[in-house]
Amino acid sequence: MYLTPEKKAEIFEKYGKSNTDTGSAESQIALFSYRISHLTQHLKSNKKDYSTARALKALVGKRRKLLDYLKAKDLEGYRALIKELGIRK
Protein backbone atom coordinates (compact mmCIF):
# COMPACT_ATOMS: atom_id res chain seq x y z
CA MET A 1 0.00 0.00 0.00
CA TYR A 2 1.28 3.45 -0.86
CA LEU A 3 0.16 5.14 2.35
CA THR A 4 1.47 3.27 5.35
CA PRO A 5 0.71 4.33 8.93
CA GLU A 6 4.35 5.37 9.28
CA LYS A 7 4.10 7.68 6.26
CA LYS A 8 0.87 9.17 7.62
CA ALA A 9 2.48 9.78 11.00
CA GLU A 10 5.46 11.41 9.27
CA ILE A 11 3.17 13.78 7.34
CA PHE A 12 1.19 14.69 10.46
CA GLU A 13 4.39 15.23 12.45
CA LYS A 14 5.89 17.49 9.78
CA TYR A 15 2.83 19.63 8.98
CA GLY A 16 0.68 19.30 12.09
CA LYS A 17 1.33 20.55 15.56
CA SER A 18 2.27 17.08 16.81
CA ASN A 19 2.40 13.45 15.69
CA THR A 20 -1.20 12.89 16.78
CA ASP A 21 -2.57 16.14 15.31
CA THR A 22 -4.67 14.71 12.51
CA GLY A 23 -7.41 17.32 12.50
CA SER A 24 -5.63 20.57 11.72
CA ALA A 25 -6.18 22.06 8.29
CA GLU A 26 -2.45 22.11 7.55
CA SER A 27 -1.98 18.41 8.21
CA GLN A 28 -5.08 17.45 6.24
CA ILE A 29 -3.99 19.57 3.27
CA ALA A 30 -0.56 17.92 3.33
CA LEU A 31 -2.13 14.45 3.44
CA PHE A 32 -4.52 15.30 0.58
CA SER A 33 -1.59 16.66 -1.45
CA TYR A 34 0.33 13.41 -0.97
CA ARG A 35 -2.70 11.37 -2.02
CA ILE A 36 -3.38 13.65 -5.01
CA SER A 37 0.17 13.24 -6.30
CA HIS A 38 -0.09 9.46 -5.96
CA LEU A 39 -3.43 9.30 -7.80
CA THR A 40 -2.10 11.61 -10.53
CA GLN A 41 0.82 9.25 -11.16
CA HIS A 42 -1.60 6.29 -11.23
CA LEU A 43 -3.82 8.01 -13.79
CA LYS A 44 -0.88 8.75 -16.08
CA SER A 45 -0.47 5.03 -16.68
CA ASN A 46 -4.16 4.05 -16.33
CA LYS A 47 -6.01 6.60 -18.42
CA LYS A 48 -9.36 4.78 -18.40
CA ASP A 49 -9.60 4.36 -14.63
CA TYR A 50 -12.63 6.61 -14.27
CA SER A 51 -13.40 5.80 -10.65
CA THR A 52 -9.93 6.93 -9.62
CA ALA A 53 -10.33 10.07 -11.72
CA ARG A 54 -13.57 10.82 -9.89
CA ALA A 55 -11.92 10.24 -6.51
CA LEU A 56 -9.06 12.54 -7.55
CA LYS A 57 -11.50 15.32 -8.41
CA ALA A 58 -13.20 14.90 -5.03
CA LEU A 59 -9.85 15.10 -3.22
CA VAL A 60 -8.86 18.23 -5.12
CA GLY A 61 -12.19 19.81 -4.13
CA LYS A 62 -11.71 18.91 -0.47
CA ARG A 63 -8.19 20.33 -0.50
CA ARG A 64 -9.41 23.51 -2.20
CA LYS A 65 -12.07 24.03 0.50
CA LEU A 66 -9.50 23.54 3.26
CA LEU A 67 -7.08 25.92 1.54
CA ASP A 68 -9.81 28.56 1.29
CA TYR A 69 -10.57 28.09 4.99
CA LEU A 70 -6.89 28.38 5.91
CA LYS A 71 -6.50 31.47 3.73
CA ALA A 72 -9.37 33.20 5.53
CA LYS A 73 -8.14 32.12 8.96
CA ASP A 74 -4.34 32.49 8.70
CA LEU A 75 -2.98 34.14 5.56
CA GLU A 76 0.71 33.81 6.47
CA GLY A 77 0.28 30.13 7.36
CA TYR A 78 -1.53 29.62 4.05
CA ARG A 79 1.28 31.22 2.08
CA ALA A 80 3.93 29.21 3.89
CA LEU A 81 2.05 25.94 3.37
CA ILE A 82 1.44 26.35 -0.37
CA LYS A 83 5.07 27.34 -0.85
CA GLU A 84 6.31 24.32 1.10
CA LEU A 85 3.95 21.89 -0.66
CA GLY A 86 4.48 23.42 -4.07
CA ILE A 87 0.80 24.08 -4.73
CA ARG A 88 0.18 26.68 -7.42
CA LYS A 89 -2.34 29.47 -6.98
Phi and psi restraints in degrees (value plus and minus 20) as a CYANA .aco file:
   2 TYR   PHI     -97.3   -57.3
   2 TYR   PSI     -44.6    -4.6
   3 LEU   PHI    -137.9   -97.9
   3 LEU   PSI      71.2   111.2
   4 THR   PHI    -102.3   -62.3
   4 THR   PSI     140.6   180.6
   5 PRO   PHI     -79.0   -39.0
   5 PRO   PSI     -51.6   -11.6
   6 GLU   PHI     -86.6   -46.6
   6 GLU   PSI     -61.5   -21.5
   7 LYS   PHI     -86.0   -46.0
   7 LYS   PSI     -60.8   -20.8
   8 LYS   PHI     -80.6   -40.6
   8 LYS   PSI     -65.9   -25.9
   9 ALA   PHI     -82.6   -42.6
   9 ALA   PSI     -57.8   -17.8
  10 GLU   PHI     -83.8   -43.8
  10 GLU   PSI     -62.8   -22.8
  11 ILE   PHI     -84.7   -44.7
  11 ILE   PSI     -65.1   -25.1
  12 PHE   PHI     -86.0   -46.0
  12 PHE   PSI     -54.9   -14.9
  13 GLU   PHI     -89.4   -49.4
  13 GLU   PSI     -58.6   -18.6
  14 LYS   PHI     -94.1   -54.1
  14 LYS   PSI     -62.9   -22.9
  15 TYR   PHI    -123.6   -83.6
  15 TYR   PSI     -40.1    -0.1
  16 GLY   PHI    -109.5   -69.5
  16 GLY   PSI    -194.4  -154.4
  17 LYS   PHI    -101.9   -61.9
  17 LYS   PSI     -44.9    -4.9
  18 SER   PHI    -173.5  -133.5
  18 SER   PSI    -199.8  -159.8
  19 ASN   PHI     -86.6   -46.6
  19 ASN   PSI     -49.6    -9.6
  20 THR   PHI    -118.2   -78.2
  20 THR   PSI     -14.8    25.2
  21 ASP   PHI    -102.2   -62.2
  21 ASP   PSI      68.7   108.7
  22 THR   PHI    -120.0   -80.0
  22 THR   PSI     -24.8    15.2
  23 GLY   PHI    -122.8   -82.8
  23 GLY   PSI     -31.6     8.4
  24 SER   PHI     -89.6   -49.6
  24 SER   PSI     131.4   171.4
  25 ALA   PHI     -81.6   -41.6
  25 ALA   PSI     -58.6   -18.6
  26 GLU   PHI     -82.7   -42.7
  26 GLU   PSI     -64.9   -24.9
  27 SER   PHI     -89.5   -49.5
  27 SER   PSI     -56.9   -16.9
  28 GLN   PHI     -87.7   -47.7
  28 GLN   PSI     -59.5   -19.5
  29 ILE   PHI     -83.3   -43.3
  29 ILE   PSI     -61.4   -21.4
  30 ALA   PHI     -84.6   -44.6
  30 ALA   PSI     -61.5   -21.5
  31 LEU   PHI     -85.3   -45.3
  31 LEU   PSI     -63.9   -23.9
  32 PHE   PHI     -82.1   -42.1
  32 PHE   PSI     -58.9   -18.9
  33 SER   PHI     -83.9   -43.9
  33 SER   PSI     -60.3   -20.3
  34 TYR   PHI     -83.3   -43.3
  34 TYR   PSI     -64.7   -24.7
  35 ARG   PHI     -86.6   -46.6
  35 ARG   PSI     -58.6   -18.6
  36 ILE   PHI     -83.2   -43.2
  36 ILE   PSI     -62.7   -22.7
  37 SER   PHI     -85.1   -45.1
  37 SER   PSI     -57.3   -17.3
  38 HIS   PHI     -87.0   -47.0
  38 HIS   PSI     -64.6   -24.6
  39 LEU   PHI     -87.0   -47.0
  39 LEU   PSI     -54.0   -14.0
  40 THR   PHI     -83.9   -43.9
  40 THR   PSI     -63.0   -23.0
  41 GLN   PHI     -83.5   -43.5
  41 GLN   PSI     -59.2   -19.2
  42 HIS   PHI     -83.0   -43.0
  42 HIS   PSI     -61.7   -21.7
  43 LEU   PHI     -93.0   -53.0
  43 LEU   PSI     -41.0    -1.0
  44 LYS   PHI     -85.7   -45.7
  44 LYS   PSI     -52.6   -12.6
  45 SER   PHI    -119.1   -79.1
  45 SER   PSI     -34.7     5.3
  46 ASN   PHI    -146.6  -106.6
  46 ASN   PSI      55.8    95.8
  47 LYS   PHI     -85.8   -45.8
  47 LYS   PSI     -45.8    -5.8
  48 LYS   PHI    -118.0   -78.0
  48 LYS   PSI      -5.8    34.2
  49 ASP   PHI    -103.8   -63.8
  49 ASP   PSI      64.0   104.0
  50 TYR   PHI     -93.0   -53.0
  50 TYR   PSI     -50.4   -10.4
  51 SER   PHI     -88.9   -48.9
  51 SER   PSI     -56.2   -16.2
  52 THR   PHI     -89.5   -49.5
  52 THR   PSI     -56.4   -16.4
  53 ALA   PHI     -83.7   -43.7
  53 ALA   PSI     -58.9   -18.9
  54 ARG   PHI     -86.7   -46.7
  54 ARG   PSI     -62.2   -22.2
  55 ALA   PHI     -83.9   -43.9
  55 ALA   PSI     -57.4   -17.4
  56 LEU   PHI     -83.3   -43.3
  56 LEU   PSI     -63.2   -23.2
  57 LYS   PHI     -83.3   -43.3
  57 LYS   PSI     -58.3   -18.3
  58 ALA   PHI     -85.1   -45.1
  58 ALA   PSI     -61.9   -21.9
  59 LEU   PHI     -84.1   -44.1
  59 LEU   PSI     -61.0   -21.0
  60 VAL   PHI     -83.3   -43.3
  60 VAL   PSI     -59.8   -19.8
  61 GLY   PHI     -84.4   -44.4
  61 GLY   PSI     -62.4   -22.4
  62 LYS   PHI     -82.8   -42.8
  62 LYS   PSI     -63.4   -23.4
  63 ARG   PHI     -84.9   -44.9
  63 ARG   PSI     -59.2   -19.2
  64 ARG   PHI     -81.7   -41.7
  64 ARG   PSI     -63.1   -23.1
  65 LYS   PHI     -83.1   -43.1
  65 LYS   PSI     -62.5   -22.5
  66 LEU   PHI     -86.3   -46.3
  66 LEU   PSI     -57.7   -17.7
  67 LEU   PHI     -85.2   -45.2
  67 LEU   PSI     -59.9   -19.9
  68 ASP   PHI     -83.3   -43.3
  68 ASP   PSI     -60.6   -20.6
  69 TYR   PHI     -82.5   -42.5
  69 TYR   PSI     -66.1   -26.1
  70 LEU   PHI     -85.3   -45.3
  70 LEU   PSI     -56.0   -16.0
  71 LYS   PHI     -84.8   -44.8
  71 LYS   PSI     -59.8   -19.8
  72 ALA   PHI     -92.2   -52.2
  72 ALA   PSI     -52.8   -12.8
  73 LYS   PHI    -105.6   -65.6
  73 LYS   PSI     -64.4   -24.4
  74 ASP   PHI    -166.5  -126.5
  74 ASP   PSI      71.5   111.5
  75 LEU   PHI     -84.2   -44.2
  75 LEU   PSI     -61.7   -21.7
  76 GLU   PHI     -87.1   -47.1
  76 GLU   PSI     -59.6   -19.6
  77 GLY   PHI     -84.3   -44.3
  77 GLY   PSI     -57.7   -17.7
  78 TYR   PHI     -81.9   -41.9
  78 TYR   PSI     -67.7   -27.7
  79 ARG   PHI     -84.0   -44.0
  79 ARG   PSI     -60.1   -20.1
  80 ALA   PHI     -86.2   -46.2
  80 ALA   PSI     -59.6   -19.6
  81 LEU   PHI     -88.4   -48.4
  81 LEU   PSI     -65.0   -25.0
  82 ILE   PHI     -89.1   -49.1
  82 ILE   PSI     -49.5    -9.5
  83 LYS   PHI     -89.8   -49.8
  83 LYS   PSI     -62.0   -22.0
  84 GLU   PHI     -89.2   -49.2
  84 GLU   PSI     -58.0   -18.0
  85 LEU   PHI    -103.1   -63.1
  85 LEU   PSI     -37.6     2.4
  86 GLY   PHI      58.1    98.1
  86 GLY   PSI      11.3    51.3
  87 ILE   PHI    -107.8   -67.8
  87 ILE   PSI     111.4   151.4
  88 ARG   PHI    -107.4   -67.4
  88 ARG   PSI     118.4   158.4
